[in-house]
Amino acid sequence: MTLFDLAKKNIKHNFIHYFLYFASMSFSIMIYYTFVSLAKDPAVVERIDRSAKLSAIFNASSIVLIIFVAIFILYSNHFFTRKRKKEIGLYSLLGLRKKEIGRMLFYENFLMGVVALAVGIGLGTLLSKLFVTILLKVMDFGGVSNFVFSMDAVINTVIIFIVITLITSLSGYRIIYSTTLLDLFHSESKREKTPKNNPVLAIIAILFIAGGYFLALQPLSEESLLAKMGPGVGMLTILFSVIIGTALLLSNFLPFLLNQIRKNKRIFYNGTNIISNSQLAFRIASNARTLAVIAILSATTLTAIGAIGSLYYNVNKESNLMYPSTFEYTIVDKKSNEEALKLAETNTKTPMTGHQETALRNIKATSDREMPYEYNPDSGFTFISQTDYNKLLALQNNSDVKKADLQDDEAILIAPASLRDEKAAKTLENQTFTLKNSTNQKVTLTETLDRPPLASTYYLLIVSDNVAKTISTQKTQTIQSIMVENPKDAVPLSDKMDKVLPEDAIFLSYPTSYEVSMSTIGVLLFIGMFIGLVFLAATGSIIYFKQLTEAYNDVATYDILKKIGLDRKEIRKTIAKQVLVIFLIPLVLGIAHSSVALIMLSNMLQMDLTLPVVISTGIYTAMFTIYYFLTVNTYTNIVIGKKK
């Protein structure tokens, strides 16, 4: 029998033991192939090729995905090889040389890799249509993708996974040549070191995390500590505090807490707590570094997905605020204006509902207070009459904003809230301006609004019709505002209008802006969710594999527990407690860290992030819950056998 035949026989008769590694490889191949095939799909290429940035994002994301998948497979292979050390030792005793054992393991790895490639690519091909449809949906293009098989994606995937298979095989060779026969037989007998806990470092851990949270939740004002530190220094301080605090929390605080529980005899000697508490102290001490890394990376992933999801969720709202009219441009000449209007009037797919020409003029002013940021000393305020303003609101069907009803000594200042800080906003309250016209009219601000009716003006002063008539300044420009039905479908009309208007008309289009925003943020959201799914699956699997490693080491311990009278239900309860804590630590820390980061981001962007955050956190929790129950069942079956 050749080594290749022996490798095939091993896989065939022990597939149940090879299944975890095989499943990990198949899942990784499926995810990578699906992602690569998305970038090759004609329906996706047609849209992302319009933007070099989107193509670059896809390429960069595929590299990140390769790194994640490689780490995932290497970790799975390490677990699988470590589990087989005793088997490798037996082959050595039977007379096989290390070179021959290495070749046999290479054949096994190669055979599983080939089958995993076939399974992964097959599943990826079946799922690619679904994922393309989802991607087009989040980009708001709709439609269902046709079934496409990409040979380029297959070749790319095969090359990547041949390289990874060679690396994992070399890792197996290293273990064979660097491990003595005695270590091979006793690798599963090594126990964890006694956990140490330092009360001082435990307190410092809490202070570091609390300090990071305190800085992140500072209000956005000039007097806040975060503002005084500066954004760069403040962010680095928050990251440093949370990361160091998390590491110290797991290596010192939790062992310290478990030690204090151990001293409480009423709790410690209650049921199986004496077993689970002691085991937990060792588990947390030995897994502290891994759990800390998973918690930090989980928080980063959740924050990124939550932030991108929030931007996606608010695209429609933000586009409506930035582009109150479907189309807007400066009238440069009569001919191009008439051609653009004719295109809008004759378009049947998105018929025009109305248009309006608004003449803009500037007026200089003075005030007893400091002039607001929106005031330009060279040109003054851009202003329109309240009649023109109310007509724009009616044209745009903007029922959320009340119409202006001003006396001659009243005015409204409109400017984006992002241009004003808290101090500037207070300065504008009831501020009085003296308008430099023929009558030096004084007007007092009755309102400051943040929704300009014209996209081409960042600020606008609204005055009464009588005051507007007395201002003897020449108009600076005339803006044409056009509204159509179903504006999101008006991209073809937008392209036609853009061609007939001169460049200095500064053509602004809501449908084009919306399409670009949805394409960019939709792709970012999809990639973020895709990589996030892979990452969360990988982290859950890492905890799963580590717990199974502990399970194989604990078989003898649980044999003793069975002999002293513990039944399957009691042992499963003990295992469930231990595993629950191990899964809860990165879950709770990841959610806590990401929640604080997203609250901070919400304050900075002035956005409501609640819904996207709840969705991403819910998916994360659901995945970890599945892994938890899977781990408890497998752990129980390993230490006490399957239920008969």
TORMIBA-188369 format. One record per residue: x, y, z of N, C-alpha, C in turn. Coordinates in steps of 0.001 Angstrom, whole numbers, plus 500000, padded with zeros to 6 digits. Atoms other than C-alpha are relative to their C-alpha. Example, Ala and Ser with C-alpha at 12.3 -4.5 7.8 and 13.67 -1.06 7.14 Angstrom:
<nodes>
500890498810500000512300495500507800500900501200500000499180498810499940513670498940507140499230501090500730
</nodes>
This chain:
<nodes>
500858498799500000500000500000500000500892501249500000499207498766500081501442503375498956499512501011501026500376498936499065501390506511501119498734500719499524501191499352500550498798508001498759498750499175500307501128500884499675496541504955499261499661500080501483500217499890498549497031505212503020499290501306500345500644498694499768496049508900502910498521499936499630501407500128500417492859508066500971499216499161500997500677500876499045492005505288503403499727500728501312500179499225498763492543507571506399498802500943499893501097499041500194490176510177504978498658499281499927501254500733500195487563507613504002499451499437501304500466500679498789487416505769507332499909500925501218500016499083498843487938508789509618499462501372499613500469498708500491486013511461507755499313500825501082500676499273498924484036512339510876500985500859500781498980499232499290487310513475512491500605501084499108499455499027500943488401515313509328498964501079499648501082499159500492485047517006508886500168501476500371499858498606499575485771520172510926500956500767499095499010499347500855488868520981508902499472500123498570500566499983501349487147520063505634498916501072499877501081499003500016484122522218506497500574501415500022499358498684499937486393525171507374500562500397498643499437499723501322488196524907504035498899500271498977501095499835500972484960524522502039499301501342500184500656498720499717483356527512503775500860501160499514499088498921500397486429529686503182500058500131498481499950499983501469486643528697499503498696500557499431501299499523500471482916529313499017499898501524500128500091498560499763483127532804500541500911500763499046499055499284500860486227533828498594499567499937498536500421500130501394484993532440495270498768500870499716501210499190500186481595534122495723500353501470499859499625498589500042483241537471496394500714500344498696499260499745501241485634537198493438499056499960498801500937500106501128482811536114491116499092501220499915500800498768500016480845539214492158500700501072499179499238498977500717483625541427490823500080499710498506499955500378501413483482539504487521498611499998499356501362500069500533479682539565487155499708501232499134500255498860500895478650541761484143499058501040500585500966499053499420475720543288486044500659500903501031499287499204499002478070544443488802501073500851499340498917499278500687480977545395486497499461501237499302500610498877500722478644547630484465499844501222500894500256498896499076477977549698487566501248500468500735498819499570499232481244549653489512501076500579499100498992499447500907483323550446486404499780501484499733500233498559500144481705553873486347500846500787500995499199499336498972483785554660489400501261499191500253498722500665499727487479553833489726500124499668501473499927500221498552487029554100493501499331498681500373500702501239499674484507551239493583500823498786499574499153501103500445486810548998491554501162499804500957498882500076499053489678549839493909499544499410501329500544500527498741487455549074496907499831498484499905500175501442500188486599545638495476501343499279500040498678500632500038490268544856494806500635499964501385499422499942498651491388546000498261499278499038500936500784500881499128488572544063499914500329498531499744499642501390500295489557540851498102501309499622500691498734500253499295493053541181499616499742499784501487500356500156498585491582541670503090499341498644500231500698501283499890489360538645502497500985498831499926498973501047500097492370536542501449500712499834501337499295500052498713494133537449504704499134499329501059500929500596499026491068536588506811499864498498499779500216501404500328490487533320504986501255499179500278498740500708499764494181532340505160500210499739501484499852500164498548494291532937508914499022498951500521501046500942499589491045530999509332500412498560499695499602501354500398492321527974507388501239499549500769498784500361499266495747528050509049499681499638501445500376500307498619494139528133512482499277498654500067500717501280500046491810525262511537500981498845499809498993501030500251494786523300510214500850499748501244499207500146498776496753523975513400499244499158501032500820500778499067493882522621515504499944498535499570500130501352500532493471519613513231501300499207500189498705500670499878497213518783513247500334499718501460499727500193498578497541519280517000499195498827500561500872501084499548494638516897517532500536498625499568499510501265500549496465514230515472501438499677500418498607500238499624499841514421517229500232498570500499499840501366499491499295511107519000499992499002498839500040500862501176498392509504515657501337500042499253498700499854500658501601510899514137501075499233500776499061500746499159503509509441517079499907498503499764500183501431500275502024505991516381500626499606498667499367500275501287503135506189512736501521499903500158498554500030499760506662506921513992500403498694500667499701501267499315506562503895516304499913498815499042500170501092500962505429501723513379501105499982498940498835500029500883508589502652511510499996500978498854500010499006501075507531505432509163500960501138500335499090498881499778510180508094508719499230501320499939500669498691499952509354511762509284499675500504498593500243499560501368509676512459505555498770499312499413501140500756500517507144509736504751498699500440500666501195499497499300504714510932507440499590501355499432500277498681500577505025514444506031499346499893498638500602500198501323504255513204502516498567499513500133501348500526499809501232511270503773499034501125500414500837498873499565499891514367505562499772500978498855500160499121501163500532516394502403498938499445499057501001500628500871498507513896500345498597500186500577501308499807499359495664514072502889499524501439499818500335498580500115495772517869502855499633500347498564500246499738501421495919517917499056498645499444499562501271500617500375492993515491498645498818500773500576501089499227499395490823517407501120499878501366499344500028498701500666491834520650499417499303499949498666500637500147501320490761519392495985498489499846500143501441500207499785487402518141497266499352501276500542500533498756499433486924521329499319499875501075498925500092499053501121487679523405496189498759499728499162501175500357500814485033521505494232498703500360500719501212499711499215482461521807497027499819501511500167500073498553499766483299525457497785499617500771498756500314499310501256483236526583494147498577499668499553501378500382500349480023524609493565498978500788500796500926499234499150478272526221496524500077501488499677499830498586500339479741529624495623499302500366498708500676499758501278478418529320492077498485500081500197501442499991499728474932528523493380499582501265500751500352498845499166475034531411495873500338501334499347499548498740500585476694533989493609498842500817499427501158499286500551473418534841491858499220500710501109500701499400498869471777535464495236500743501236500494499220498877499467474626537698496399500062501168499022500021498919500991474724539654493127498675500750500074501323499380499880470989540273493455499924500886501240499982499204498760471491541457497040500824501269499794499141498834500239474351543752495933499290501038499149500731499061500851472253545297493154498856500657500765501100499459499201469434545732495651500491501087500940499502498993499063471559547583498224500536501217499252499593498856500822472895549750495369498786500706499408501277499433500444469207550472494619499855499984498480500186500167501436469406549238491018498896499004499690501067500965500182466891546446491514500362498946498972499787501037500997466490543560489136500630498757500587499417501269499598467700539970489339501109499661499017498861500316500841471097538938488025499792498679499269499994501266500728471416536287485347501080499081500563499010500964499512473297533096486180501276500132499169498718499816500684476988533674485343501049499127500674498882500802499489479881531234485701501293500650499513498776499288500346483264532986485811501202499075500119498796500833499984486292530909484797501162500753500640498948499200499368488566533798485883499935499888501519500168500124498550487103533581489388500445498628500487499588501368499636487674529803489426501518499909500040498530500063500072491319530151488347500623500775501156499514499176498882491886532955490889499892499246501320500238500734498748490377530860493690500922498792500120499140501199499975492316527700492743501438500376500325498611499578499755495649529556492687500198500401501462499893499534498612495031531233496055500002498827500964500130501095499035494021528014497758501065498917499814498823500864500143496886525987496261501147500556500841498957499354499193499234528504497868499737499766501490500335500200498585497376528262501209500210498546500406499810501428499705497419524436501008501477499668500165498559500219499875501194524468500451500524500542501327499565499410498730501630526754503455499575499126501172500462500873498910499500524511505686500772498685500026499203501230500051501452521461504476501381500224500600498696499666499413504735523166505347499896500131501512500230499902498554503247523927508768499965498615500630500027501374499506502561520195509182501387499383500059498620500481500013506129519359508169500780500555501190499275499359498895507437521842510752499685499316501328500399500666498749505435520165513541500651498617500107499424501351499987506694516702512537501487500030500335498553499955499819510346517715512419500427500681501294499596499249498804510328520013515473499485499386501299500604500600498804508382517738517883500601498618500252499452501305499641509926514812519732498869498982500132500983501076499871508189511448519959499264500083501330500620499879498675507553512001523682498969501121500015500940498865500046505921515388523020498761499656499180501148500387500829503722513848520314498968499221500800500923500819499212502240511389522809499429500746501200500452499301498790501908513866525681499543501431499724500408498626500325500830517007523784498649500349500590501342499724499480497253516632525002499955499957501520499986500099498542498360516142528593500502501270500656499469498764499425499836519611529013498859500811500603501034499250499296497890521639531510500326501486499994499789498567499946497411525354531817500768500388501257499301499485498835499593527372534110499001500589500983500888499446498974498100528518537386499770501478499723500271498595500320496347531834536694500436500934501122499583498993499029497813534885538387499094501211499859500819498786500066495829537962539295500613501072500873499425498853499310496996541390540337498888501013500261501101499072499697494400543549542168500240501406499467499687498645500481496217546759541163499728500094498497500230500007501451496211545848537466498522499807499668501444500182500194492571544755537800499276501344500086500607498666499839491625548245539020500392500902498830499520499185501115493777549874536328499233499662498719500765500425501180491918547824533682498658500720499926501306499324499952488560549250534777500171501497499741499766498559500171490007552781534935500317500337498542499657499760501402491449552522531415498748499973499123501212500108500824488150551357529876499031501135500328500901498912499594486099553865531906500499501337499459499425498754500522488504556660530876499772500140498507500248499969501437488202555723527201498548500285499677501435499749500188484412555624527439499640501454500328500286498618499575484347558970529268500393500993498915499544499101501065486383560672526531499101499890498771500804500216501205484323559110523730498609500610500110501366499501499788481024560260525266499953501474500362499966498563499726482143563884525729499082500745499034500857499216500899479664566451524349500837500779498990499287499259501039480606568275521141499947501498500287499917498579499684481551571651522539501459500370500199498620499546499870484696573767522757500551499781501403499561500152498618484774573322526532500275498549500379499832501409499655484819569505526413501477499616499983498619500468499903488009567627527278500484499464498663499627500571501289487987565839523915500357501097499001499726498883500908487852569152522016501327500662500335498741499386499588490739570563524057501206499140499630498901500907500359492868567484523364500258499995498497499875500064501445492231567741519631499513498650499490500578501263500500490587565079517407501010498871499866498994501045500189493806563205516562500470499395501298499511500469498694495193562988520086498877499328500775501146500561499276491715562325521500499669498590499541500320501328500537491022559374519162501054498976500394498922500917499631494431557813519811499947499649501487500105500248498555493940558200523563498871499024500303501143500902499798490525556498523390500373498574499582499603501326500481491903553604521309500991499340500950498981500537499093494923553167523577499366499551501313500623500309498709492801553244526752499144498738499918500918501145500129490213550748525482500766498706499723499234501209500335492745548303523998500791499498501202499221500386498808495040548311527052499065499522501104500965500376498966492031548175529369499414498623499754500566501314500341490575545175527509501000498884500286498964501009499752493867543268527658500180499750501498499826500144498550494280543953531385498754499409500656501253500519499447490621543166532046499978498474499941500052501443500182490974539651530662501145499273500696498848500673499391494424538892532049500074500183501510499890499731498561493906540365535530498661500148500716501237499725499267490428541591536398499112498768500124500884501165499939488424538483535452500570498877500872499446500973499054490864536058537159499884500466501454500149499438498656490775538397540179498560499845500495501412500125499636486955538389540141499646498552500330500261501420499742486822534581539908500650499542501301499320500325498733489298534360542775499182500481501194500847499480498918487020536539544913498747499144500174501171500891499931484050534313544030500378498698500696499530501242499389486117531304545043500068500128501530499907499780498558486547532853548491498625500026500676501363500005499462482763533089548876499513498553500037500292501426499879482030529586550200498569499657499598501407500281500307478255529880549755499800499834498489500108500096501456478642530441546010500898498891499467498994500921500544481762528351545454499595498535500156500358501396499735480365525160547011498563499666499615501377500216500428476924525506545413499980499175498711500106500863501179476283522591543014501358499716499380498752500280500724478964522225540349500872501245499834499211498772500121480331525763540812501467499776500337498622500274499608483445524331542457500821499518498801499316500500501195484274522646539133500097501096498944500040499018501082483187525339536681500840501231500317499220498817499631484807528204538629501489499741499836498580500328500102488166526470538845500428499866498543499690500178501411488087525485535178500034501345499274500081498697500657487076529020534139501244500835500222498809499217499683490022530616535912501151499603499080498948500476500889492403528439533893499695500358498546500378499741501392490458528888530653500242501468499624499857498571500298490390532692530826501469500391499990498574499678499946494057532874531819500716499531498741499310500548501171495147530656528906499496500611498685500584499438501228492817532337526358499894501518500023500175498550499821493135535951527567500409500784498766499507499247501161495186537150524603499065499837498806500894500260501140492955535487522011498659500699500176501302499373499745489743536719523638500085501519499901499827498543500078491116540271523909500059500450498543499893499665501420492042540329520206498639499874499317501325500206500595488624538910519223499042501115500421500884498937499507486828541478521422500277501321499285499636498737500645488753544425519921499633499977498517500308500088501422488410543216516325498492499900499752501460500055500120484716542409516869499403501394500146500470498623499809484179545943518166500275500838498758499647499259501212485998547343515125499069499636498848500880500463501075483927545219512744498583500530500172501356499519499730480623546125514405499900501507499798500009498540500165481552549813514449499998500364498525499918499713501430482491549793510760498676499688499296501273500384500638479329547920509710498881500936500438501026499083499497477154550097511953500102501371499370499800498673500587478698553297510587499594500022498531500348500057501429478409552243506928498495499789499834501443500225500051474885550939507554499214501268500280500669498742499667473930554268509086500075500984498845499871499120501164475310556193506119499047499552498889500906500544501015473374553891503786498545500321500347501359499776499529470230554267505875499593501466499828500299498563500050470520558082505728500262500623498632499696499444501320471458558426502022498818500762499430501186499366500570467909559233500930499708501332500682500258498776499236467443561771503710501021501079499673498946499030500255470802563440503095499925500535498577500108499544501392470287563569499322498867501002499844501121499056500047466921565276499808500371501347500603499575498750499369468543567844502096500974500763499113498980499353500823471462568521499752499450500462498654500575499670501308469344568578496574498482500104500130501455499853499775465880569975497409499187499935498707500668500108501302465003570193493686500605498835499235499472501104500801465362567368491170501198500461499189498896499408500763467535569569488932500112501475500355499773498583499710469090572939489540501239500459499246498831499463500710471395575108487453499859501518499881499979498553500221472399578713486842499691500277498527500345499648501382470809580244483753501106500889499440498883499276500620473776581294481602499537500704498731500541499403501217471979581889478310498601499444499753501402500348500228468415581712477080499859498695499222500125501171500862469010578992474458500173498689500780499749501241499255470509576335476761498931499773501062501062500130499009467873577060479404498738499436499366501200500476500685465062576526476893500153498533499572499757501386500404466658573293475617499869499044501190500089500836498801466992571919479155498549499863500457501412500043499609463383572857479992499186499126499051500724500804500983462151571247476754500231498504500234499697501401499695463924567995477626499172499512501182500766500381498810462235567975481035498510499930499710501437499948500304458805568890479623499557498834499120500380501049500953458841566249476856500334498592500491499638501316499475460212563421478988498754499317500571501221500700499575457452560815479517500220499070501189499735500939498900459144558431481946499926500700501352500034499215498753459622561113484611499519501412499645500523498698500454457323563999483601500259501126500999499726498836499165458074567482484907498728500460500705501150499528499218455768568722487668500015501512500198499929498549499854456981572330487710501432500486499979498667499390499946459914574739487544499862501437500458500032498612499521460851578153488905501364500640499817498781499205500086463421580836488179500071500908501225499825499197498781464811582511491298501212500902499826498916499026500134466872585701491060500669500204501358499243499807498765469607585917493705500714501351499963499277498732499866471000589239494921500750500008501326499204499879498779473539590225497557499780501354500649500141498764499241473270592849500284501001500003501149499075499889498884475912594065502702499252500482501235500693499667498750474991594507506345501014500189501116499188499842498787476344595479509754499172499545501191500697500442498792475501594367513291500799500424501219499317499675498744476277595315516887500793498800500518499305501218499587477338591694517438501007499586498926499087500573500982479984589643515688499183499409498857500740500503501157478835588862512153500137498477499922499957501471500039477953585184511624500958499489498940499081500656500928480169582736509769499470500060498572500622500032501322477692582757506868500142501328499244499915498677500634478345586452506157501338500165499300498796499733500790480841587298503396500231501509499947499778498541499963482378590765503972500087500622498609499836499435501347483078591216500241498674500136499257501260499964500756479630590389498898498770500171500885501136499886499096477386590355501997499165498728500022500934501129499996474334588109502382499391499816498612500852500284501154472664586377499446498568499950500520501368499943499460468956587101499845498974499802498897501170500053500874465548586425498277498797500463500817501218499567499313462053587628499101499252498791500540500753501109499416459668585570501167499053499370498973500868500563501039457383585129498118500762498968499166499180500954500753460190583512496110500317498765500847499697501117499098461070581380499130498802499067500132501210500815499842457481580212499619499650499251498712500239500677501277457181579420495900500907498777499850499068501134500054460269577210496131499520498846500883500517501040499104458785575353499105498812499285499382501173500600500640455551574806497176500424499124498814499511500765501142457433573637494059500586498668500453499321501200499488459461571158496104499088499141500871500964500732499166456351570018498003500584499719501383499299500137498721458324570623501194499066500410501134500988499698498959455576570386503799500604499997501399499365500050498674458042569828506655500446501372500479499533498654499647459146573467506557498837500978499812501118499048500102456602576175507309500383501191499126499762498862500884456224579052504892500337501250500811499589498757499334457695582451505727498839500992500008501005498940499856455349585175507003500648501105500827499123499057499313457643588104507828499459501426499973500207498559499972457136591667508924501237500655499390498878499321500650459412594303507414501258500026500856498821499970499129461705594244510456500438498589500426499654501384499668462045590425510488500716499334498824499272500744501033464273587979508601500256498578500496499639501392499700465173584284508450501352499721499357498709500400500555468727583026507986500006498482499824499945501434500291469079579629506315501444499613499712498639500504500214472388577760506536500104498615500609499830501337499424473469574156507130500485500063501438499621500002498586473749573382510844501459499613500186498606500435499873477165571831510192500976501164499957499119498833500058478550575334509584500018500783501304500107499217498766477622576485513077500278499124501209499819500693498735478898575426516455499013500575501016500970499590498978476987575907519708500107501489500311499781498592499682478536579302520397499450500906498895500476499199501131477774580640516897498480499994499922501458500099500035474183579389517104499362500954501008500531499089498984473607581365520326500160501462499576499756498626500464475109584483518720498916500459499029500998499658501017472478584340515958498610500257500573501330499837499416469503584336518344499619501478500104500533498629499974467509587550517764501038501051499614499003499027500442470521589190516106499375500973499002500542498948500868469721592485514339501070500454499014499097499529501045471313593500511022499463501297499413500360498783500729471326596896509346500389499785498550499766500283501414470947596331505604500422501281499287499441498816500665473038598746503511499297500257498660500730499616501203470342599828501059499576501458500131500377498581500002468604603119500355499364500441501312500678499616498756466715603009503665500727499521501253499294500591498842469271601206505915499025499253500920501005500766499271466485598856506961500652499075501034499540500932498965467009596962510231499070498788500035500783501236499909465905593318510376500579499140501114499597500883498893465996590917513330499689498556499632500210501414500316466432587177512909498946499398500922501027500689499207463301585362514021500231498489500013499709501434500096464535581928512910501343499794499309498838500469500758467700580146511781499711498560499600500341501321500517466926577153509569501225499367499338498838500708500561469275574463508226499667499242498724500369500678501244467479573401505022499872501025498875500065499034501107468393575704502108499105499487498879500874500430501102465785575623499307500748499898498667499173500056501200468607575965496754501301499272500327498789500775499734471474573464496533501266500798499728498817499235500389473825576058495009500374501080501010499686498981498983473686578359498056500069499361501375499841500562498665475045577363501469499205500793501032500765499179499066473263580245503144499079500927499199500987499155500664470325582494502325499280500832501053500752499119499105468709585484504004498633500248499376501373499793500478464897585636503646499466501273500634500560498741499497463359589100503946498588500171499437501372499762500469459819590460503469500025500566498577500067499497501373458639591450499968500261501497499940499815498544499994458563595167500890501470500369500130498575499712499819462173595109502109500776499612498747499302500444501207463290593133499054499869501022498876500218499006501055461784595830496778500847501246500215499251498772499719463673598611498555501502499826499804498562500249500139467077596932498132500391500199498540499682499591501371468652598492495084501315499395499509498807500672500508471323595929494265499633499179498776500244500773501211471672594099490976500039498503500324499998501449499772470968590393490712501356499424499615498707500629500253474053588190490837499857498808499058500244501148500867472577585107489145498538499590500096501360500529499991469294583413488262500081498473500000499962501451499830468739579828489404498715499386499452501153500748500502466449577424487540499841498727500847500313501194499203464800574795489782498919499211499278500934500856500721463013571834488155499655498795500854500461501194499288460921569091489762499337499043499024500627501016500855459897565795488104499449498891500881500516501170499290457963562699489109501058498887500022499048501112499857459938559675490318501435500439499725498673499418500291463210561653490530501142498985500003498915500995499957465324558544491337500173499281498666499929500654501311464511557197487849500396500969498892499757498954501009465533560431486104501468500135499618498574499934500358469230559586485573500182500196498491499856499751501450468830559308481736499683501447499624500342498600500258467102562709481692501112500915500490498905499202499445469875564114483887501195500027499053498862500069500928472534562913481426499751500858498758500334499198501182470710564554478502500083501496500308499969498582499630470297567866480342501431500483500219498606499626499738473939567859481382500736500309498693499332499797501288474957567674477705499621501330499343500434498756500667472923570722476601500351501246500806499680498841499161473896572964479526501499500279499970498570499665499972477217574855479485500614499658501359499310500419498776479841573953482079499816500993501134500130498988498944479510577265483929498570500134500517501368500006499458475787576549484509499954499299501353499887500735498724476897574390487474498738499152500222501179500867499975474274571694486852500062499064501210500092500852498813473194569940490072498806499066499838501022501000500272471220566703489778499806499085501202500325500924498897469478564833492593500110498538499569499922501426500365469087561531490636501432499506499802498606500411500199472784561458489640500719499886501335499369500028498680473914562302493151499532498800500812500560501134499259471592559686494630500574498686499490499460501237500576472801557011492205501455499787500427498588500109499609476481557749492984500118499639501472499951500270498557475829557783496737499587498575500312500477501353499745473837554550496678500976498957499476499022500941500553476421552856494460501187499866500932498795500016499167479368553839496633499719499407501367500279500453498638477793553349500033499389498601499984500563501347500118475834550293498852501090498948499865498873500925500152479064548605497729500765499874501312499295500026498712480774549593500981499235499179501030500822500741499044477855548216502995500054498500499700499991501412500371477773544951501058501343499360500335498665500535499716481549544458501308500221499913501503499856500011498542481477545403504987499250498837500626500792501111499473478707542900505679500614498657499609499414501241500498480423540241503562501242499633500810498776500249499228483814540591505252499665499833501474500413500135498603482100541070508602499450498624500294500542501349499835480223537802508104501129498976500090498855500915499990483486536001507310500778500136501305499220499771498784485254537617510238499283499428501226500736500495498835482505536830512740499939498474499996499976501465500090482325533257511447501362499461500411498641500434499661486104532986511778500258500105501497499770499834498560486173534366515328499198498982500804500798501023499319483333532091516366500636498631499876499343501291500207485182529142514852501274499875500830498769500030499201488425530100516626499680499637501448500405500342498629486657530034519991499535498551500060500498501381500080484949526799518942501166499003500010498854500908500069488259525126518022500797499984501300499246499946498741489975526343521183499280499228501099500747500732498985487203524946523331500047498493499768499889501425500292487365521596521544501385499470500373498658500388499551491111521523522185500004499745501498500100500179498548490340522000525876499201498735500324500842501176499745487692519278525636500817498713499911499165501204500126490168516681524383500973499867501169499104500037498835492508517637527239499267499605501277500771500195498766489678517280529789499254498668500060500721501279500009488438513799528879500221499237501305499682500736498764490237512250531861499320500637501204500630499292498876488887514927534227498521499654500097501432500284499974485285514288533218499711498513500223500139501417499631485816510531533478499915499847501516500024500025498527486535511122537162498663500503500517501290499440499567483392513254537503498867498989499803501014501041500219481308510435535990500095498909501071499801501061499014482826507948538419499530500397501394500448499574498663481959510075541464498500500287500038501460499950499947478299510194540416499309501076499195500662498974500797477687513188538110499423499378498738500615500537501211475216512322535369500234500947498822499766499228501234475192513641531802499431501412500096500648498698499889472789516489532608500833500959500838499202499148499118474961517823535454501325500386499336498739499693500683478157517557533401499762501008498876500322499053501080476506519326530449499755501404500567500251498710499357475359522092532811501315500677500372498684499456499643478949522531534053500723500518498759499357499596501254480269522660530485499345501262499446500734498847500532477544525115529448500393501290500703499596498809499239478544527529532246501369500498499545498639499615500393482213527484531265500011500607498598499995499549501392481596527837527540499252501321499850500776498761500068478990530579528090500864501212500334499142498879499600481502532799529873501020500305498908498993499800501047484123532253527155499402500708498785500652499336501132481629533290524453499484501390500371500555498705499582480103536126526493501055501103500067498959498974499817483416537888527119500224500815498726499818499180501203484194538900523499498695500594499479501289499487500456480472539301522746499637501290500725500380498830499201479761541726525591500982501149499788498997498943500185483054543624525231499910500592498594500115499503501371482670543864521445498804500915499826501210499180500102479112545201521705500158501301500796499823498807499161480016547602524541500928501009499328499045499096500646483061549040522754499402500629498742500563499476501253481246549386519418498844500959500276501128499114499664478171550959521067500490501386500382499439498703499602480273553689522666500577500723498786499418499396501202482149554274519390498916500550499079501075499559500896478877554541517449499201501154500591500637498833499365477332556910520008500834501249499726499088498896500298480399559097519542499852500434498540500160499706501424480045558854515762498653500655499720501332499422500162476332559633516010499991501473500389499916498596499563477101562832517926500763500850498992499181499249500950479753563855515401499267500253498689500691499891501290477631563184512293498580500527500130501374499568499731474352564231513954499014499111499234500858500997500653472713561034512682499445499049501039500582501036499162470414558499514248500488498644499490499408501265500416472339555199514113499312498789500635500614501058499182469916553134516205499674498745499199500462501168500751468376550862513553501154499175499424498888500807500531471611549831511725500803499313501094499224500572498893473364549262515059499271498799500593500791501110499439470537547078516401500059498792499072499973501101500967470540544998513185501351499287500017498667500612500031474332544445513085500313499286501305499766500628498703474481543698516818499167498737500149500864501177499930471558541287516528500559498834499204499398501054500829473245539351513692501227499422500695498793500422499281476500539229515667499641499090501168500428500790498844474725537934518763499421498660499567500608501246500494472751535354516759501075499006499559498925500885500457475932533968515168500751499395501174499290500509498835477695533678518510499131499024500790500914500915499310474596532009520001500011498623499332499940501275500734474673529342517261501304499267500323498703500597499682478384528751517862500035499482501435500010500401498586477751528562521603499341498631500175500712501280499855475179525753521370500727498869499270499226501007500720477263523933518760501206499549500825498817500318499185480319524130521032499623499169501219500441500749498814478407522920524121499686498556499631500362501364500418477020519910522223501235499178499645498801500730500418480353518952520664500908499718501194499178500145498793482265519520523923499467498843500861500625501054499179479792517284525802500213498629499384499817501285500680480010514532523184501443499511500075498591500386499931483816514594523339500348499437501374499543500386498652484182514328527126499207498840500599500772501104499402481348511890527907499330499108498957500563500845501047480433510376524545498622500471499566501310499620500524477312510773522411498885499322500782501153500530499278473928510277523983499408498820499235500511501210500644472645506782523270498479499984499997
</nodes>
